[in-house]
Amino acid sequence: MRNLLLPIGFSMFGVAASAQITTPRPQWWITDGTVNAIELDPITNTVALGGAFSYVGPNNPFGTEVDLGTSQVRPQMPRINGVVQTAVSDGAGGWYIGGAFTEVGGLPRLRLAHILSDGSVGPWAPTANNTVFTMLMHAGALYIGGGFGLVNGVPRPRIATLDPATGSLGPWGSTQTVSPPTVIFAMALAGGKIYLGGSISSLTISAIPYTRNNLMALDAATGAIDPWAPTASHAVTKLIASASEVYVAGDFTSLNGTARNYCGALDATTGTLLPWDPSPNLSATKTVSTLVLHTDRIFLGGSFTQLAGLPANRLAAVDLTTGAIHPTTVPTPDASVSALALDPSGTTLFAAGSFLSMAGQDRRCMAAIDIATGSVTSLDIRHSPGTLTLTCSATGLFNGGSFLSSGGRSRTNIAVLDGTTGVAVPTQPNVAFNAGVRAIACAQGMWYVGGDFSSPTPHLLAIDQTSGTLDTWNPAANGSVRALAVDGSSIYAAGDFTNIGGQPRNGLAELSLLSNTNNATAWDPAPDGAVRALQLDAGHVYAGGAFNNIGGAGHRGVASLDRTTALADAIAIDLDISGSCHALDLFNSDLYIAGDFTTINGVAANRIGMVDATTGTLSANLGSSWSMAP
């Protein structure tokens, strides 16, 4: 789920409440966590986001390509609407992709698609009725494996071949039937055989039943079953095949009945277990997720922390023959590796995963490694976790998976976007928050930021919009600030504090912007419960929350307060006795209210409503008449 769904600058529905609601703009950048506050500065045409996130980036989910010439994510890639599990280069700068998607670039593509070198979607449009997990190209045919039973509407249980030009279905796999829960996760080609790994049990080929335990091989030309029949105790998810060996990785803890934790090697002809045994530490969370072959070594990636009892954290090179740790230098990521790929020259290893650093260098979820030196290269493509496949061609690196964004920037709890393009602006707040942001307001060239943080200053601070540096303004709130509203030389703050600006204030205060400390004014409506939302007009402060008394009068959940005296106006805007207000927005004289209430002034209003701010009269029961399409 994307965490920034409506990238426009307003507090609740904003100016969109004036009948301007439109569909979200997909070019706007998104975050990897919760967004609690959105504030538009019309002077600089920038939008500040506050919340609990660590990254902001393009809304380009599930599949992207890195241009290896520019080291940038190519912007022309089509949008994909579901997980990409596998990709194969078409040899002309484009990609065949497979997965669980049903649409690519706005066109229907049922789990298979061809992306051309210019980023457009090719006319190639075969269909599979369930997920495609693996692909390989051989002898002018595209081999696919997965959980499907039909390809192009024709029975092809779990395996098939397709013409890469027309998408027409080949005969390979047509004589096979399988028993659930068979799924093919991995394919490898060597010696005229297609080796298959997955969750495999019983199958029938040409009316003859066979039993296989998560590994099997078929003739690449005819689809006839090969006698190769090693066993794995659990699913096999990755394969590498050569003329003499087949290297496997997955969820298993034994091969051919002998202990092998998550990876092992088998004779390519007989299926006999070979001595190769990196022996990752045995744990349900320390698996091997990926492996690639490079000359005399195999690179392993996963969540392991040891190999054969020696430290090896999540990325390692092991000897091709023995499985012992190879003497080559390999950098250490700070979290798991989910995918690996080599460039065609064999000089660079690409890694993706959930890590945030590689060998101590800031590399968010993707890194490139110079194989000769083991050093991390300058490639710095930051993205959200969830890569399932990396595939490299001469010009590009395809990145597919369940991620939502690639090519963004690290931003901790606050980010500033261009108000037109939705892209992060170059100058960003240079403030290290130790907890989430809940409110943002702008005035006098400053972003005023409130939240749960206690550092660098407690709960409320100001950031210079030009330089991004922390200002000296510091009201020193002793509890979270959840809402802000600013006008002229004053800012109103609401939250969980009992002291702010050097004065006792129970969750609601006015602060001067003209002094740095001890800046609470005499304005004090003294609510008896939490205040969570604020709005201003020329003479009033509108407060929303869970209070029953505020400004010296009984008002439940919402109140209009005099900006001079702090007394409650006579206007009655009362929620039901068990309800509270979480958000307010004022447009002209219309006050929009959202929360967990079911009535306003005794009239049905299911969690959202609009009242006349001058009279308190319920103008619209939005909970029954409005809807926002997903």
N, C-alpha and C positions, 0 to 999 in steps of 0.2 A: 504494500500500500504506500502510495506517495504521501509525503508528509507536508507538502505545501500544495493545496488543491486550488485555492483561489488567490492567485498572486496579484492582488490589487490593494492599494493602500487605504484601508478603512478599518474601523475598530470592530464592527460586527458584520453588517451587510454593506455599510459605507454608502457611498454615493449611488451604488447599485440599487439602493432602496428607492430611488426615483425612477423606477422602471427602466434601468439600464443594465440589468443582469444579462450577462452573455456567457458563452461557453468558455472554459479555461483555455488559455493560450499555451500550447504545448512547448513553445520556444522558451518560456520562462524557466529559469533554473529552479531546482527543488533542493530540499534538504534531506539528510539521512535520519532525522529525528523530529520531535515535536516542535511545532511553531506555535508559540503562545501570543505573540504580538507582531503586528504589521503596522508600520507608520510611514506615510508618504510625506516627503518634504517637497512641496511644489516649487520652492525657490531653486533648489538644486536638481529637481526631477530625479530624486533617488528614493528608494524604498528600503527601510531598515527592517530586518527580520530578527526577532528575538525568541529564544526557546531553549530547548535542550538538544542540541545537535553538534556535530563536529565537522560537517562537510556540507558544501553547497555546490551544485553542478548542473549540467544540462539534463533536461528531461529526455534522455535517449536510452530507454530501457532495453535490456535483453540481448542486444547485439550492436557492437561498434567496431570500427576499424582504426588502427593507429597507422598513420602514414609514416613509414620508416625513413622517408626522406626529410620530413619536417619534424618528426617526433611529436606530432599533434594528432588528436582525434579528428578524423575526417567528418566535417559537418554534413556532408551530402548523403550519409547513409539513411535508408528508409526506416521509419518507425516499425517496430515489431511488437505484437500485442501479447506475446507469451514467451515462455522460457525457451532458450536455444540450448540444445544439448550437444550439438556436433556441427562441424563445418569442414568443408574440403575446398581447396583452391580450384578454380576452373581453369587455371593456367593462363588466363588472359586478364588478370587483375580483379576478377570477381570471385564470388563464393557461392557454393551450394550449401544450404543450411538445413538442419533438421531439428525438431524439438516438439514442443507442445503448443505452438502458436497456431492461430487460425487466420491471421491477417498480417500482411507485410506491405508497408507503403500504401495503406488504404485499400489494397486488393486482397480478395480472398485467396489464402494459401494455406491449405490444410496440412500443416506439420512438415511441409517440404517447400523450398523456394530457391530461386536463383537470383542473387543480387549481382548486377553487372558492375563493371569497373567504374562507371560514372555514378554509381549509387542508385540507379533506377532498378526497378524490379523487372526481371525478364519475363517473357511469356511462358516459360517453362512452369507447368503447374500440375504435376502429379499430386495425388492425394493419398494420405494414410489415415486410418480411422482411430489411431492411437499414437502415443509418443514415439518419435524416432530418436534413438539414443546414440547411434553410431553410423558412420559412413566410411567408405573408402572407394577410390577410383582405381579401376584395373581393366586393361584391355578394352578401352572404349565403353565401359559400363560403370555405372555408379551403384555400388552395393550398399544396401541399407539394412539396419537391424534395429529392433525395438520391441515395443509391446503391442504392435498393431496386428490385426488379423486380416485386414483388407487393404490392398493398394490399388488405386484407381478403380475401386469397387469390386475387385477380383480377389478371391482368397489367396493370401500370401502370409501365412502365419509366421510372424516375427522376422522373416528375412525376405529380401527381394532384390532384383536388379532393375535399374531404370536406364533408358537411353538418355545421356546427358544433353542431347540436342532437342529431342522431342518430348521426353517424359514418358514415352511408351514403356510398357511393362515387358520385361524379359521373362524367359521360362524358368530361370534359376529360382528354386524354392517352391515350384508349383506342385511337386509331388510330396511335400512335407505336411504333416499335421502334428500339432503339439498339444500337450496337456497343460492346463493352467497349473501353477502360476509362471510358466516359462516366459522369461523376458531376456532379450539379447542386449547386453550393455556395451560389449566391446567386440571389435573385429581386427584381425591382422592377417596379412597375406605373406606367404613364403612358399616356395617350391610347388606352386600350382595349387596350394590349399588355402582355403579361408578358415582361419582359426576363430572360434567363437567363444566368448565368455559371457556369463550372465547368471541368471537364476534358472537353471535348466534341469529338467528331470526326465520324463519319458516323452518320446516322440515316435512318429511313424513316418517312414520314407518309402515310397513305392510299395505301400501296404505291408511293410515289414516293421515290426515294433523294435525300438531300441531304448536302452536306458543309458542316460548320461548324467553325470553329477557336476553341473555348473561349467563344464568345459566340453567342447566337441570340435570336430573339423569336417569340412565338406570340400569336395572337389570344386575348384573355382570355376570350371567350365560347365560341368554337368549338374552340380548340386548333389551328387551321390555322396553318401556318408562314408567317411574315412574310419578305419579301425582305431585311430588315435582316440583314447578314452581314459585320460587321467581323471582323478576325482579331486574336488575341492570341497571342504566342509561347509562353506557358505559361498555367497555370490562372488563371482569374479567380475570386476568392473573395468580393468585395464589390461591390455595385451601388447606385447612387442614380440614379433616373430622374425627369426633369421632362418637360414637353411638348416641349422643344427639345433637351435634352442628356441623355446618359447618362454618369455618372461611374463609373469602374471602378477597382478595386484588386486586386492579386494578385501572383503570382509572375513575371509576364511582364517582359520588358525591351524589347518593341516592340509597337506596335499598328498594324495595317495596314502593316506593314513599316517603320515609322518608329520611331526610338528613343523609348521612354517607360519610364522605370524605375519599375515597380511601381504606377503610377497614371496615369490619363489621362482624356480626355473625348471622346465621340463624338456626332455628330449623331443625334438620336433617330429621324429619319426615314430618312436615307440611310446612316448608319453611317460617314460621312466623319470622319476624325480632325480634332479641333478644336485650336486653339493652346494650350489650357489644359495647362500642363506644370509642376507643382511641382518636378520633377526631383530626387527624393531621391538621395543618393549611392549609387552602384552597388556592391553587395556582397551576397553570399549571406546575410549576417546583418543587413542594414540595410533590411529590407522595410517596406512599408506594410501593416498588419494590418486597419485599420478606418478608415472615414470617415463623417461625418454632415454634412448640409447645414443651414446656419443663415443665413437671409436672404441677405446678400451675400458669404458666405464658406463655406468647407468646412473642417471640422476633420479633421485627419489624425492617426492614432495608429499607432505601430509601433516599430521599433528603429532608424530612421534617425537620423543626427546632423547632416545638412545638407540644405537645399533650395536648388537652384540655386547651390550653392557657398557659401551663407550658413549660419551656425550655426542649427540648429533641432533640438533634442534630443528626439526621440521623441513629441512632441506639438506641433502647430502649427496655426495658422489661415492659410488661403491664400485669395486673392481668387477669387471665383466665375468671373470671366471670364478672367483672365490666368494664374492659378496662382501669382502672386507672393505672398510672405509678406504677410499682412494686417497692418495697423498695430495691431490689437487686441492687448492684453497676454495672453499665454498662459504659465502657470507651467510650470516644467521638472521633469519626473520624473527620478529617478536611475536608472531602468531602463525596459524596454520597456512600451508600452501595447498591450493586446490587444483592448480593446473600448471603445466610446464610445456614449453615449446622451444625448439631450436630454429635459428634462422637457417636458410638454405646453405650458407657457407660453413656452418658449424662453429662459428666464432662467438656467438651470443646466445645465452640462455635466457628466455623470458619466463618469469614466474608471476603467478597471480594467486591471491588468497585473501585472508582476513587480516593480514599484518598491516601495521602502520609504519614500521621501519624495517630496513634491511641493512645489516651491519652498522647499526646506529645512525644511518642516514634516513631522513624523512622520505618514505616511499609508501604512499597510501594504496595498498591492495594490488599494486603492480610494480615490478622492477625488472631491469635488464642487467645481466651479469656478463662481464668479459670472462670467457672461459679460460683464457690463457693466464690471466692474473687473479681471477676470483674477485675482482673489484666490481662494485656497483657502478654502472654507467650513468651518464647524465639524463637518460630518459626518465621523465617524471610525469607519468600519466596517472593522476589521482582519480579514484572512482570508488563507488560503494562496493562492499563485499558481495560475493555471489557468482564469481566466474566459475564456469563448469568446463569450458573448453577454450584453449588457445591454439590457433593454427596460423602458421607463418608462410608467407609467399615471398617472392623476391622484393616486393614493394610494400607489403602491408602485413599487419598482425591483426587477425580477427579475434575478437574477444566476445564470447557468448556465454550466457548463463541466466541467472535469476536476478541479477543486479538491476538497479533502476537508473543509475547515472554513471557516466564515465567522462573524464576530461575536466573535472571541476577543481575546486580549491578547498583546502582545509580552513574551516572557520569554526571557532568554538563559541557556540551559544548566541552569537550575533553576526550578521552579515548584511552588507549593503549592496543592493542591486540597482542597475540603471533602470529608471522608471519607464523607459520606452522599450528597451530590448530585453529586460529581465536578466541580463548577464551581470555577474559580480563586477563592481567597479574596482579599479586598481588600488585606490586608497581604502584600506579597511581598518576598522577599529583595532588598535594594537593593545588590547586589554585581555588579560588572562583570567577569565571567570572561573571560580571553583565550584559553581553550581548554576542552575538554570536562570534564564531571563524570563520575566513574566510581563513586563510593560515597557513601552518605549514612547517618548514624546520628543518633538523637535522644536527648538526655539533659539534664536540669537546665535545661529551657527553651531549649535550643540545638539547631540543626541543625549537625552536624559533617559537613563536606563534603570529600571527597578527589577528586583527579583529575589531569589532565594540565596544568592551568593553572599559570602562574608568577606571575600577578597576579590579585587585589591582594596576596595572600601566596602563597608557593610551595607548591602541591600539597595543602595541608591547612589548613582554617580552620574557624571557628565563626561562625554567624549567629544573632543573637537572634531567637527565634521571634515575639516580640511586636512588636518595632519593625522587623524585617527588616534591621537594620544589622550591619555587620561587628564581631565581638568582637576584643579584643586578643590572645586566645589564638593562638599562632603557633609551632608546632613546627619550622617551617622545613625541611621535607623537601627533599632535593636531587634527587628523582626522583618519578615519578608514584605516587600512592596509588590502589590499585585495589580495596581492600576495607577495611571498618571494622566493628568490633563493640564495643559499649560496655556497661559494667556498673559501677554504683556510681561511684567516683571515677576509674576507669581506662577508657581506650579503646585497643583494639588496632588497629593499622594494618598493612596489607600492600601491597606494591607493588614498584616498581623503584628505590627509594632505597637508598643506602648510608650515609646519615647523616640522622638525624632526632632532634628533641628535644635537640640538642646532643651526640649520641653516635653512634659508628659502629654501624650496624645493617644487616644484609644482607637487606633486603626484608621484615622482620617485627619489630615492636616493640610494647611496651606504653608508653603515655604517661599521665602524670598530668593530670587535668582541673583540678587545684588550683593549678597554676603555669602562667604564660603562656609561658615559654621554658625551655630546658634541662630539659625535663620527661620525658625518656626514663627509665624505671625500669631496674633491674638485670636484669630479665627479658629473656633473649636466647637463643632456640632456634637461632639461626645456621643457617638453611636454606642448602643449597648450590645452590638454584635458585629460580625464580620462585614466589611465593605469590600466588594470585588469589582465594581465597575464605576466609572466616572464619565460624565459629559458636562460641557459648559455652554452657556450662552451669555449674553451681555450682563444679565443680573443674577444668574442662578448657577448653582452647582447641582447636577442631578447625580444622586448616589444610588447604587444598587448593591444588594448583598443579602445577609441573613439577619438583619437587625429588626427589632420591634419598636424601638424608640430612638429618635435622632433629632437633633436641633431643638430639643425641649418639647417634642410632641410625639404622639404615637403614630408611627408610620411603619408598615410592615413590608420590608423587602425593597421598596423604592421610595425615594423622597426627593422633593425639590427644596433646596436650601438657599437662603439669601446669601449672596457673595460678600456682603458687608457685615451683616450681623451674625451669620451662621445659624440663624433660626430657621425652622422649617416653615415653608409656605403653607397656606391653608389648603392647597391643592392636594386632593386625596388620590394616591395611586397605591392601593394596597393589594398585595398578593395573598393567596390562600394561606392559612395558618401554618401549613407544613412546607410551604414553598420558599424559594429564594431566587435571587437574580444573579446571573453570572456575567451578563453582557448588556451594554446599553449602546444605542447609537441615536444621535439627534440629527434630523434633517428638516430644516425650516422649523415648523412647530410640531413635527411628528417625532415622538420619542418611541423608538423600538426597544423592546424588552425581551430578553431570552434567559431561560433558566429552567428550573425543575418544578415550576408551579403549574396549576391547572386552571386557576381563575385569576382575573384582575378585577378588583372592585366587585367581586361576587359574580362576575360574568365569565362564562367559559372562555378560556384562552389557553390552549394546550401547549405550554412551554415556550410559546413565542406570541407576541402581541404588539400592537401599536396603539399608543394613547396620544391624545392632544396634550402637549406639554403645558398649555396654558390653563386647561380645565381639568385634566385627569381623566377625561371621558375616553372609554375604550373605542377606538376608531375601527380597528380591524382585528379579527381573530385569525392571525396568520397561521396558527397551527392547524386550522381546518381548511384554509383556502389556498395556501401557498405550498409549493413543493419545489425542491431543488433536485433536478435529475442528476444521477451519478455520472 
